[in-house]
Amino acid sequence: MKYRILGKTGLKVSVIGFGGIPIQRVSEQAAVQIVERALDLGINFFDTARGYTDSEAKLGSVLKGRRTEAIIATKSMARTKEAMAADIKKSLAELGVDYIDLYQLHNVKDENALNQALAPDGALAALQEAKKEGLIRHIGITGHIKDFLVKALKTSDLLETVQFPFNAVEDAESRELLEMARKVNAGVIAMKPLAGGALKNAGPALRFILEHPAAIAIPGMDTVEQVESNARIGDNPEPLTGLERELLNKEVVGLGTAFCRRCEYCQPCPEGVEIPMVFLLDGYFTRYNLQNWARQRYGELKVKASSCVECGQCEEKCPYELPIRKMLAEAAARLDKQ
C-alpha cells in the first residue's frame, strides 16, 4: 500500500482509505472481517460519522484493538459548541477509543451553517477545546458544495483537511477547491470517488483521483472482495493510460450531471422509499441494458417509488439539489412496468 502525508496534519495515510457509509448494511460479524482485512492489506485511514447509524461502533469494534495501525476520522453535523462537545464524547464511546485522529465539521452546505460552526460559540470552538484536551488530534471540514468549502478554508486556518466529492465526473468544478487546499496545505479527502457508484470501473476511477498528489480516496466498502480489489489499486496507483482515460471520459459524458451519487442524505423517506436504491436500479435499467434484472430487483423492494407523496423533504436535504420527486416518478414509470 502506498501512503501520503495528509496536508498539514502530518498524518501518513493510505492512498486508499475506507469509507464508512456502506458498512451500516452488513452484520457485525461481516463488519469485523471486512475491517480486519482492510487493516491487513495496509489500509489505515477509516472515515465514519455520527450520522452513519452504527458505523462508528462497527469500525470501533476492530480498530480499538488495533489502534496503532489505524487513523480514525469521524464527523458531526453539530453546529453549536455544546452539541459538538456532546457528539465528540459519543464518538469516543461508540468507537471505544481514547482519542480520534481527525474530527470534521460534517456537510457544511450553506452560509448559515458555516457561520454558525465558525462562531465563537460554534462547533469549531468545541473542536479546538477537544484538541487541547487530547480527545482529538486534528480538525477538518466536509461538504458537497465547493464554494462554501473554499470560503471555509480562506476563513479559518484551524481547518487541516477538506473532504468533498472528487471524481472524474466532478473534476472541473473541483479545481478551485483543490487549488485553495494546496495554498493552505489542507489534506484532500476524496469522497464519492466512484460518483456514488455511477462509475463502474473502479480501477481507472480511483487512479484518476490519485493522479492528484495531495489527494486520498475513500471508497465505501461492504465486502472483503471490494477491500481486496481497492487495496490492489492502492498498492500500484499508476497513471492512467491514454486508452483508460478515453474510456473513463466516455463514461463520464454518458452520465451527465443529474444523477444520484448515493450519498444517502435524502434518507430516511417518510414513506419508506429507498431513494438511492431506486435510482441505482434505474441506472442499471437505463445505462446498462439490464431491464429485466433491474425490474426484478425493484420488485423485491418493500416500498416502490410510486409511494412518493411529493412532500419534498428529500429535495431539501439533497446536497446536489436534484429534482428527486420528478426523478422518482420517471423511475417508477420505467420500473413498475412488467
Secondary structure as UniProt FT lines:
FT   STRAND          3..5
FT   HELIX           7..9
FT   STRAND          12..14
FT   STRAND          18..19
FT   HELIX           22..25
FT   HELIX           28..40
FT   TURN            41..42
FT   STRAND          45..47
FT   TURN            50..51
FT   TURN            53..54
FT   HELIX           55..63
FT   HELIX           64..69
FT   STRAND          71..76
FT   HELIX           81..95
FT   STRAND          100..105
FT   HELIX           111..118
FT   TURN            120..121
FT   HELIX           123..132
FT   TURN            133..134
FT   STRAND          136..142
FT   HELIX           146..155
FT   TURN            157..158
FT   STRAND          161..165
FT   TURN            169..170
FT   HELIX           172..174
FT   HELIX           175..184
FT   STRAND          187..191
FT   TURN            193..198
FT   HELIX           202..210
FT   TURN            213..214
FT   STRAND          215..217
FT   HELIX           224..235
FT   HELIX           242..255
FT   TURN            265..266
FT   TURN            270..271
FT   HELIX           275..287
FT   HELIX           291..299
FT   HELIX           305..307
FT   HELIX           313..317
FT   TURN            319..320
FT   HELIX           324..335
//
